[in-house]
Amino acid sequence: MEAAAIVAIAFTQGGSKPVDYHDFFGILVLLIINSTISFIEENNAGNAPVALMARLAQKQSSCLH
């Protein structure tokens, strides 16, 4: 996606037309959204083993009583 943003800017340069940043900013927004979702998912995945271990500990303690 980073390469697509660079290509979007590179191909709008030159000629007599003004630079069109719409594609570049659109790709940049998608990149930021993708990074945010990835960060949240990684954080949730990191917390999953702790939650599973806590749940397992609760089940084991209830079986002992």
KOLGU-4560 file (N, C-alpha, C; in nm, 3 decimals, padded with zeros to 5 digits):
<recs>
<n_xx: 00.083 n_yy: -00.119 n_zz: 00.000 ca_xx: 00.000 ca_yy: 00.000 ca_zz: 00.000 c_xx: 00.087 c_yy: 00.125 c_zz: 00.000 mol: A seq: 1 type: MET>
<n_xx: 00.201 n_yy: 00.116 n_zz: 00.067 ca_xx: 00.291 ca_yy: 00.231 ca_zz: 00.066 c_xx: 00.340 c_yy: 00.260 c_zz: -00.076 mol: A seq: 2 type: GLU>
<n_xx: 00.370 n_yy: 00.153 n_zz: -00.148 ca_xx: 00.417 ca_yy: 00.170 ca_zz: -00.286 c_xx: 00.306 c_yy: 00.231 c_zz: -00.373 mol: A seq: 3 type: ALA>
<n_xx: 00.182 n_yy: 00.191 n_zz: -00.349 ca_xx: 00.070 ca_yy: 00.247 ca_zz: -00.426 c_xx: 00.057 c_yy: 00.397 c_zz: -00.399 mol: A seq: 4 type: ALA>
<n_xx: 00.078 n_yy: 00.439 n_zz: -00.275 ca_xx: 00.071 ca_yy: 00.582 ca_zz: -00.243 c_xx: 00.182 c_yy: 00.658 c_zz: -00.314 mol: A seq: 5 type: ALA>
<n_xx: 00.301 n_yy: 00.601 n_zz: -00.316 ca_xx: 00.413 ca_yy: 00.667 ca_zz: -00.382 c_xx: 00.390 c_yy: 00.674 c_zz: -00.533 mol: A seq: 6 type: ILE>
<n_xx: 00.340 n_yy: 00.566 n_zz: -00.590 ca_xx: 00.311 ca_yy: 00.564 ca_zz: -00.734 c_xx: 00.200 c_yy: 00.664 c_zz: -00.767 mol: A seq: 7 type: VAL>
<n_xx: 00.099 n_yy: 00.675 n_zz: -00.680 ca_xx: -00.011 ca_yy: 00.770 ca_zz: -00.705 c_xx: 00.042 c_yy: 00.913 c_zz: -00.712 mol: A seq: 8 type: ALA>
<n_xx: 00.138 n_yy: 00.945 n_zz: -00.626 ca_xx: 00.196 ca_yy: 01.080 ca_zz: -00.629 c_xx: 00.292 c_yy: 01.095 c_zz: -00.748 mol: A seq: 9 type: ILE>
<n_xx: 00.373 n_yy: 00.993 n_zz: -00.773 ca_xx: 00.474 ca_yy: 01.002 ca_zz: -00.878 c_xx: 00.412 c_yy: 01.021 c_zz: -01.016 mol: A seq: 10 type: ALA>
<n_xx: 00.300 n_yy: 00.954 n_zz: -01.043 ca_xx: 00.239 ca_yy: 00.965 ca_zz: -01.175 c_xx: 00.155 c_yy: 01.091 c_zz: -01.193 mol: A seq: 11 type: PHE>
<n_xx: 00.128 n_yy: 01.164 n_zz: -01.086 ca_xx: 00.054 ca_yy: 01.289 ca_zz: -01.103 c_xx: 00.148 c_yy: 01.408 c_zz: -01.121 mol: A seq: 12 type: THR>
<n_xx: 00.277 n_yy: 01.386 n_zz: -01.108 ca_xx: 00.374 ca_yy: 01.495 ca_zz: -01.126 c_xx: 00.401 c_yy: 01.518 c_zz: -01.274 mol: A seq: 13 type: GLN>
<n_xx: 00.430 n_yy: 01.639 n_zz: -01.306 ca_xx: 00.469 ca_yy: 01.671 ca_zz: -01.444 c_xx: 00.352 c_yy: 01.713 c_zz: -01.531 mol: A seq: 14 type: GLY>
<n_xx: 00.385 n_yy: 01.758 n_zz: -01.647 ca_xx: 00.282 ca_yy: 01.805 ca_zz: -01.740 c_xx: 00.228 c_yy: 01.939 c_zz: -01.697 mol: A seq: 15 type: GLY>
<n_xx: 00.122 n_yy: 01.983 n_zz: -01.762 ca_xx: 00.065 ca_yy: 02.114 ca_zz: -01.731 c_xx: -00.049 c_yy: 02.103 c_zz: -01.631 mol: A seq: 16 type: SER>
<n_xx: -00.086 n_yy: 01.980 n_zz: -01.594 ca_xx: -00.196 ca_yy: 01.962 ca_zz: -01.499 c_xx: -00.146 c_yy: 01.983 c_zz: -01.356 mol: A seq: 17 type: LYS>
<n_xx: -00.232 n_yy: 02.035 n_zz: -01.269 ca_xx: -00.192 ca_yy: 02.047 ca_zz: -01.129 c_xx: -00.185 c_yy: 01.910 c_zz: -01.062 mol: A seq: 18 type: PRO>
<n_xx: -00.110 n_yy: 01.903 n_zz: -00.956 ca_xx: -00.094 ca_yy: 01.776 ca_zz: -00.885 c_xx: -00.226 c_yy: 01.736 c_zz: -00.821 mol: A seq: 19 type: VAL>
<n_xx: -00.265 n_yy: 01.610 n_zz: -00.839 ca_xx: -00.390 ca_yy: 01.557 ca_zz: -00.784 c_xx: -00.355 c_yy: 01.466 c_zz: -00.666 mol: A seq: 20 type: ASP>
<n_xx: -00.387 n_yy: 01.512 n_zz: -00.547 ca_xx: -00.351 ca_yy: 01.438 ca_zz: -00.427 c_xx: -00.464 c_yy: 01.347 c_zz: -00.376 mol: A seq: 21 type: TYR>
<n_xx: -00.577 n_yy: 01.342 n_zz: -00.444 ca_xx: -00.691 ca_yy: 01.263 ca_zz: -00.397 c_xx: -00.656 c_yy: 01.116 c_zz: -00.378 mol: A seq: 22 type: HIS>
<n_xx: -00.592 n_yy: 01.056 n_zz: -00.477 ca_xx: -00.555 ca_yy: 00.915 ca_zz: -00.467 c_xx: -00.455 c_yy: 00.892 c_zz: -00.354 mol: A seq: 23 type: ASP>
<n_xx: -00.356 n_yy: 00.981 n_zz: -00.345 ca_xx: -00.255 ca_yy: 00.968 ca_zz: -00.241 c_xx: -00.318 c_yy: 00.973 c_zz: -00.102 mol: A seq: 24 type: PHE>
<n_xx: -00.402 n_yy: 01.071 n_zz: -00.077 ca_xx: -00.463 ca_yy: 01.084 ca_zz: 00.055 c_xx: -00.564 c_yy: 00.971 c_zz: 00.081 mol: A seq: 25 type: PHE>
<n_xx: -00.632 n_yy: 00.924 n_zz: -00.022 ca_xx: -00.722 ca_yy: 00.811 ca_zz: -00.005 c_xx: -00.647 c_yy: 00.686 c_zz: 00.038 mol: A seq: 26 type: GLY>
<n_xx: -00.535 n_yy: 00.659 n_zz: -00.028 ca_xx: -00.453 ca_yy: 00.543 ca_zz: 00.008 c_xx: -00.394 c_yy: 00.563 c_zz: 00.147 mol: A seq: 27 type: ILE>
<n_xx: -00.353 n_yy: 00.683 n_zz: 00.179 ca_xx: -00.297 ca_yy: 00.712 ca_zz: 00.312 c_xx: -00.401 c_yy: 00.688 c_zz: 00.422 mol: A seq: 28 type: LEU>
<n_xx: -00.524 n_yy: 00.729 n_zz: 00.400 ca_xx: -00.631 ca_yy: 00.706 ca_zz: 00.498 c_xx: -00.655 c_yy: 00.556 c_zz: 00.515 mol: A seq: 29 type: VAL>
<n_xx: -00.659 n_yy: 00.482 n_zz: 00.405 ca_xx: -00.677 ca_yy: 00.337 ca_zz: 00.414 c_xx: -00.561 c_yy: 00.271 c_zz: 00.487 mol: A seq: 30 type: LEU>
<n_xx: -00.441 n_yy: 00.320 n_zz: 00.466 ca_xx: -00.323 ca_yy: 00.267 ca_zz: 00.534 c_xx: -00.331 c_yy: 00.291 c_zz: 00.684 mol: A seq: 31 type: LEU>
<n_xx: -00.376 n_yy: 00.408 n_zz: 00.725 ca_xx: -00.391 ca_yy: 00.439 ca_zz: 00.867 c_xx: -00.500 c_yy: 00.353 c_zz: 00.930 mol: A seq: 32 type: ILE>
<n_xx: -00.612 n_yy: 00.336 n_zz: 00.861 ca_xx: -00.720 ca_yy: 00.251 ca_zz: 00.912 c_xx: -00.671 c_yy: 00.107 c_zz: 00.926 mol: A seq: 33 type: ILE>
<n_xx: -00.601 n_yy: 00.057 n_zz: 00.826 ca_xx: -00.548 ca_yy: -00.078 ca_zz: 00.830 c_xx: -00.449 c_yy: -00.096 c_zz: 00.945 mol: A seq: 34 type: ASN>
<n_xx: -00.363 n_yy: 00.000 n_zz: 00.966 ca_xx: -00.266 ca_yy: -00.007 ca_zz: 01.076 c_xx: -00.335 c_yy: -00.006 c_zz: 01.211 mol: A seq: 35 type: SER>
<n_xx: -00.438 n_yy: 00.075 n_zz: 01.225 ca_xx: -00.512 ca_yy: 00.082 ca_zz: 01.351 c_xx: -00.582 c_yy: -00.050 c_zz: 01.381 mol: A seq: 36 type: THR>
<n_xx: -00.647 n_yy: -00.107 n_zz: 01.282 ca_xx: -00.715 ca_yy: -00.236 ca_zz: 01.301 c_xx: -00.614 c_yy: -00.345 c_zz: 01.334 mol: A seq: 37 type: ILE>
<n_xx: -00.500 n_yy: -00.345 n_zz: 01.266 ca_xx: -00.397 ca_yy: -00.445 ca_zz: 01.294 c_xx: -00.345 c_yy: -00.433 c_zz: 01.436 mol: A seq: 38 type: SER>
<n_xx: -00.324 n_yy: -00.310 n_zz: 01.482 ca_xx: -00.276 ca_yy: -00.288 ca_zz: 01.618 c_xx: -00.376 c_yy: -00.340 c_zz: 01.720 mol: A seq: 39 type: PHE>
<n_xx: -00.503 n_yy: -00.312 n_zz: 01.700 ca_xx: -00.607 ca_yy: -00.357 ca_zz: 01.793 c_xx: -00.614 c_yy: -00.509 c_zz: 01.793 mol: A seq: 40 type: ILE>
<n_xx: -00.610 n_yy: -00.571 n_zz: 01.677 ca_xx: -00.616 ca_yy: -00.717 ca_zz: 01.669 c_xx: -00.494 c_yy: -00.782 c_zz: 01.735 mol: A seq: 41 type: GLU>
<n_xx: -00.376 n_yy: -00.726 n_zz: 01.715 ca_xx: -00.256 ca_yy: -00.780 ca_zz: 01.778 c_xx: -00.264 c_yy: -00.768 c_zz: 01.930 mol: A seq: 42 type: GLU>
<n_xx: -00.316 n_yy: -00.655 n_zz: 01.976 ca_xx: -00.331 ca_yy: -00.634 ca_zz: 02.120 c_xx: -00.430 c_yy: -00.736 c_zz: 02.178 mol: A seq: 43 type: ASN>
<n_xx: -00.541 n_yy: -00.757 n_zz: 02.111 ca_xx: -00.640 ca_yy: -00.855 ca_zz: 02.157 c_xx: -00.582 c_yy: -00.996 c_zz: 02.154 mol: A seq: 44 type: ASN>
<n_xx: -00.506 n_yy: -01.028 n_zz: 02.053 ca_xx: -00.445 ca_yy: -01.161 ca_zz: 02.044 c_xx: -00.342 c_yy: -01.181 c_zz: 02.155 mol: A seq: 45 type: ALA>
<n_xx: -00.273 n_yy: -01.076 n_zz: 02.193 ca_xx: -00.177 ca_yy: -01.086 ca_zz: 02.302 c_xx: -00.244 c_yy: -01.108 c_zz: 02.437 mol: A seq: 46 type: GLY>
<n_xx: -00.365 n_yy: -01.057 n_zz: 02.452 ca_xx: -00.438 ca_yy: -01.073 ca_zz: 02.578 c_xx: -00.511 c_yy: -01.206 c_zz: 02.586 mol: A seq: 47 type: ASN>
<n_xx: -00.527 n_yy: -01.276 n_zz: 02.477 ca_xx: -00.604 ca_yy: -01.400 ca_zz: 02.474 c_xx: -00.543 c_yy: -01.509 c_zz: 02.563 mol: A seq: 48 type: ALA>
<n_xx: -00.413 n_yy: -01.534 n_zz: 02.560 ca_xx: -00.359 ca_yy: -01.640 ca_zz: 02.647 c_xx: -00.381 c_yy: -01.611 c_zz: 02.796 mol: A seq: 49 type: PRO>
<n_xx: -00.369 n_yy: -01.486 n_zz: 02.835 ca_xx: -00.391 ca_yy: -01.450 ca_zz: 02.975 c_xx: -00.536 c_yy: -01.478 c_zz: 03.014 mol: A seq: 50 type: VAL>
<n_xx: -00.629 n_yy: -01.441 n_zz: 02.928 ca_xx: -00.770 ca_yy: -01.464 ca_zz: 02.957 c_xx: -00.802 c_yy: -01.614 c_zz: 02.961 mol: A seq: 51 type: ALA>
<n_xx: -00.742 n_yy: -01.691 n_zz: 02.871 ca_xx: -00.765 ca_yy: -01.835 ca_zz: 02.870 c_xx: -00.707 c_yy: -01.901 c_zz: 02.996 mol: A seq: 52 type: LEU>
<n_xx: -00.590 n_yy: -01.857 n_zz: 03.038 ca_xx: -00.529 ca_yy: -01.913 ca_zz: 03.159 c_xx: -00.612 c_yy: -01.879 c_zz: 03.282 mol: A seq: 53 type: MET>
<n_xx: -00.666 n_yy: -01.759 n_zz: 03.288 ca_xx: -00.750 ca_yy: -01.720 ca_zz: 03.401 c_xx: -00.878 c_yy: -01.802 c_zz: 03.402 mol: A seq: 54 type: ALA>
<n_xx: -00.934 n_yy: -01.824 n_zz: 03.288 ca_xx: -01.057 ca_yy: -01.904 ca_zz: 03.279 c_xx: -01.030 c_yy: -02.050 c_zz: 03.319 mol: A seq: 55 type: ARG>
<n_xx: -00.916 n_yy: -02.102 n_zz: 03.275 ca_xx: -00.879 ca_yy: -02.238 ca_zz: 03.310 c_xx: -00.856 c_yy: -02.250 c_zz: 03.461 mol: A seq: 56 type: LEU>
<n_xx: -00.793 n_yy: -02.151 n_zz: 03.520 ca_xx: -00.769 ca_yy: -02.152 ca_zz: 03.665 c_xx: -00.902 c_yy: -02.152 c_zz: 03.741 mol: A seq: 57 type: ALA>
<n_xx: -01.000 n_yy: -02.078 n_zz: 03.693 ca_xx: -01.130 ca_yy: -02.075 ca_zz: 03.757 c_xx: -01.197 c_yy: -02.212 c_zz: 03.749 mol: A seq: 58 type: GLN>
<n_xx: -01.187 n_yy: -02.278 n_zz: 03.634 ca_xx: -01.248 ca_yy: -02.411 ca_zz: 03.618 c_xx: -01.181 c_yy: -02.512 c_zz: 03.708 mol: A seq: 59 type: LYS>
<n_xx: -01.048 n_yy: -02.504 n_zz: 03.719 ca_xx: -00.975 ca_yy: -02.599 ca_zz: 03.802 c_xx: -01.007 c_yy: -02.580 c_zz: 03.950 mol: A seq: 60 type: GLN>
<n_xx: -01.021 n_yy: -02.455 n_zz: 03.993 ca_xx: -01.050 ca_yy: -02.431 ca_zz: 04.133 c_xx: -01.194 c_yy: -02.472 c_zz: 04.167 mol: A seq: 61 type: SER>
<n_xx: -01.285 n_yy: -02.460 n_zz: 04.072 ca_xx: -01.422 ca_yy: -02.503 ca_zz: 04.098 c_xx: -01.433 c_yy: -02.656 c_zz: 04.099 mol: A seq: 62 type: SER>
<n_xx: -01.346 n_yy: -02.724 n_zz: 04.028 ca_xx: -01.347 ca_yy: -02.871 ca_zz: 04.028 c_xx: -01.288 c_yy: -02.926 c_zz: 04.157 mol: A seq: 63 type: CYS>
<n_xx: -01.200 n_yy: -02.851 n_zz: 04.221 ca_xx: -01.137 ca_yy: -02.896 ca_zz: 04.346 c_xx: -01.233 c_yy: -02.887 c_zz: 04.463 mol: A seq: 64 type: LEU>
<n_xx: -01.333 n_yy: -02.805 n_zz: 04.458 ca_xx: -01.424 ca_yy: -02.787 ca_zz: 04.570 c_xx: -01.535 c_yy: -02.886 c_zz: 04.569 mol: A seq: 65 type: HIS>
</recs>
